[in-house]
């Protein structure tokens, strides 16, 4: 885990150097709308510090992961997809085979319609 990287798109979004559409924010994480949504609601939750992917997490990063999930819950509440008769999907891609397009840890919050399996 490290400080922001100047060549990382999500670090530049977190620093507001690159514009985004914010949804929610905490001290440790930032949530913004995906520019190529895969669902009616598609929000990315990223840590404010640079972590390349979930593969690079260590035990010391457990609190950070908790912060990402808690912010994802807040996004679901704000977007109206939490609750007993709704639902949402949390997705974290790791590496190129999973089609991770930006090498910065991020959690996808997907919802707004009935989702089938496999995801898509």
C-alpha positions as CSV (number, residue, x, y, z in Angstrom):
1,X,0.0,0.0,0.0
2,X,1.4,3.4,-0.8
3,X,0.7,7.0,-1.5
4,X,-1.1,8.2,-4.6
5,X,0.7,7.5,-7.9
6,X,0.7,10.2,-10.5
7,X,0.3,7.8,-13.4
8,X,-2.7,6.0,-11.8
9,X,-6.1,7.0,-13.2
10,X,-7.9,6.3,-9.9
11,X,-5.3,8.1,-7.9
12,X,-5.9,11.1,-10.2
13,X,-9.7,10.8,-9.7
14,X,-9.3,10.6,-5.9
15,X,-7.1,13.8,-6.0
16,X,-9.8,15.5,-8.2
17,X,-7.2,16.0,-11.0
18,X,-9.5,13.9,-13.3
19,X,-13.2,14.6,-13.0
20,X,-15.7,12.0,-11.8
21,X,-19.3,11.9,-10.6
22,X,-19.1,11.4,-6.9
23,X,-21.6,9.2,-5.0
24,X,-20.1,8.9,-1.5
25,X,-16.9,9.4,0.4
26,X,-15.2,8.5,3.7
27,X,-11.9,9.3,5.1
28,X,-10.4,6.2,3.5
29,X,-12.4,5.7,0.3
30,X,-14.1,7.5,-2.6
31,X,-17.1,6.2,-4.6
32,X,-17.9,7.5,-8.1
33,X,-20.0,6.4,-11.1
34,X,-18.4,4.1,-13.6
35,X,-18.1,5.7,-17.0
36,X,-19.0,2.4,-18.8
37,X,-21.8,1.0,-16.6
38,X,-22.5,-2.7,-16.7
39,X,-25.8,-2.2,-14.8
40,X,-28.3,0.6,-14.2
41,X,-26.4,1.4,-11.0
42,X,-22.6,0.9,-11.3
43,X,-20.4,2.7,-8.8
44,X,-16.7,2.2,-8.1
45,X,-15.4,2.3,-4.6
46,X,-11.7,2.9,-4.4
47,X,-9.2,3.4,-1.5
48,X,-7.7,6.9,-1.3
49,X,-4.3,5.3,-1.0
50,X,-2.8,3.3,-3.9
51,X,-3.1,-0.4,-3.7
52,X,-2.6,-2.2,-7.0
53,X,-5.1,-5.0,-6.5
54,X,-6.6,-7.4,-3.9
55,X,-3.7,-9.6,-4.6
56,X,-1.4,-7.0,-3.0
57,X,-3.4,-6.7,0.3
58,X,-1.9,-7.9,3.6
59,X,-3.3,-8.5,7.0
60,X,-2.6,-4.9,7.9
61,X,-5.0,-3.8,5.2
62,X,-8.0,-5.5,6.8
63,X,-9.4,-2.2,8.1
64,X,-9.1,-0.6,4.7
65,X,-11.1,-3.4,3.1
66,X,-13.7,-3.0,5.8
67,X,-13.9,0.7,4.9
68,X,-14.4,-0.1,1.2
69,X,-17.3,-2.5,2.1
70,X,-18.9,0.0,4.5
71,X,-18.8,2.7,1.8
72,X,-20.3,0.2,-0.7
73,X,-23.1,-0.3,1.8
74,X,-23.6,3.5,2.0
75,X,-23.7,3.6,-1.8
76,X,-26.3,0.9,-2.0
77,X,-28.4,2.8,0.6
78,X,-28.0,6.1,-1.3
79,X,-28.9,4.5,-4.6
80,X,-32.0,2.7,-3.1
81,X,-30.8,-0.8,-3.8
82,X,-30.3,-2.0,-0.2
83,X,-33.2,-3.3,1.8
84,X,-35.1,-6.6,2.1
85,X,-36.7,-6.6,-1.4
86,X,-33.7,-5.3,-3.4
87,X,-30.1,-6.3,-3.6
88,X,-26.8,-5.5,-5.2
89,X,-23.6,-7.2,-6.3
90,X,-20.1,-6.4,-5.0
91,X,-17.4,-7.4,-7.5
92,X,-13.6,-7.1,-7.2
93,X,-11.5,-8.1,-10.2
94,X,-7.9,-9.1,-9.8
95,X,-5.5,-9.0,-12.8
96,X,-5.8,-9.0,-16.6
97,X,-7.6,-12.4,-16.8
98,X,-10.4,-10.9,-14.7
99,X,-10.5,-7.8,-17.0
100,X,-9.1,-5.5,-14.4
101,X,-8.7,-2.4,-16.5
102,X,-7.2,0.0,-13.9
103,X,-4.4,-1.3,-11.7
104,X,-5.8,0.3,-8.5
105,X,-7.9,-1.7,-6.0
106,X,-11.6,-1.1,-6.6
107,X,-14.9,-2.6,-5.7
108,X,-17.8,-2.5,-8.1
109,X,-21.3,-1.8,-6.7
110,X,-23.8,-3.1,-9.3
111,X,-27.6,-3.1,-9.0
112,X,-30.8,-1.6,-10.3
113,X,-32.1,-4.8,-12.0
114,X,-32.4,-8.5,-11.5
115,X,-29.0,-10.1,-12.0
116,X,-28.5,-13.6,-13.4
117,X,-25.5,-15.9,-13.3
118,X,-22.9,-15.7,-14.7
119,X,-22.5,-11.9,-14.0
120,X,-23.3,-9.7,-16.9
